[in-house]
């Protein structure tokens, strides 16, 4: 809605307002699979005090002097293996989710998408939505399980953006949905579909969540508990179909970084342990990721397969995230409409 001339004093600039916006937010991605782009991305990501809690006076010399001079080349190679014609898989899928959600919600809501690290930034997207008249915005971090290093830092960055705005929108934040019936049902439906399409019956379904340092759990972060509850509810839902009675379930945590103790068991070690213990057929899923990305497409589907096969496994399948699938979008529409209640 744009204010009409009679609402404004003479020579007042036109004012757009009265619209509702939704901003989907995911972690982030470099702009290109190059060492230079990855270095810029990692510099922002690893400088976040929510992500690395070491005091900056100790951490920044390590980051600037060692990590940013050694890791970007290796990470760029990994990104190059999963980069598509549409660019970064995470960015492309998040854009698809926003476009599909826009079609489902109709013209009464404007849907945008942004990244906590990289482009498009949260600040850019909030400014764009406000310029289009969205003075009420639902911030939707696409992290089912809450962590200060994910949902928390999205809220921090949003507050930072709002601090520079003269006219701030009214803001709501999508809560974690780790145990939401719509989320569990969507996961069960989509994973069951993918399992049916495999050429083999897995003995084990490994549910891999992104790792966090152990100290986050010790200091009160609920992430570990949220992941465990998701895994338990998902196992119950898949067993309820009656088709997975013989399949074993396991839960692990991936993407360890640095020397600190991380949540266990680790995904890479679990894959090797399963193969060495006699498991020959294994499928892996990443229910904590709303969209496929480097961590699922390279770390699990490529490197994870190598680890399992080299340790004695024979058949391996990395299952897709919900992405913009029908089940995933049904779930996303359900929880977004719920949080928009009273606005639309």
KAQUI-V777706 format. One record per run of one state. SS is the DSSP state (hx for helix, st for strand, lp for the rest). FROM is the first residue (numbers start at 0). LEN is the number of residues. If there is no record, write none. Layout:
ss	from	len
SS	FROM	LEN
SS	FROM	LEN
This chain:
ss	from	len
lp	0	1
st	1	1
lp	2	2
hx	4	3
lp	7	8
st	15	1
lp	16	2
st	18	11
lp	29	5
hx	34	11
lp	45	10
hx	55	27
lp	82	1
st	83	1
lp	84	2
st	86	1
lp	87	1
hx	88	20
st	108	10
lp	118	2
st	120	1
hx	121	10
lp	131	2
st	133	8
lp	141	6
hx	147	16
lp	163	6
st	169	4
lp	173	7
hx	180	17
lp	197	6
st	203	7
lp	210	2
st	212	1
hx	213	5
lp	218	4
hx	222	17
lp	239	8
st	247	7
lp	254	7
st	261	1
lp	262	3
st	265	1
hx	266	10
lp	276	4
st	280	5
lp	285	8
hx	293	17
lp	310	4
st	314	4
lp	318	7
hx	325	14
lp	339	5
